[in-house]
């Protein structure tokens, strides 16, 4: 569960090696983007798109 992750290595429940290491992310406005997990979550550079309380 994303809210328990403290590092990118903690995201072990995600099948990050499938589909060339990417997944489809659907956004509230209806668009979809094909991204790597590290593009959505990487605490080393303060990136966390899984936690709405951290949204800009």
Secondary structure, DSSP 8 states (H G I E B T S, - for coil): -GGG-SSGGG-TTS-TTSGGGEEEEE-TTS-EEEEEGGGTEEGGGTEETT-GGG--
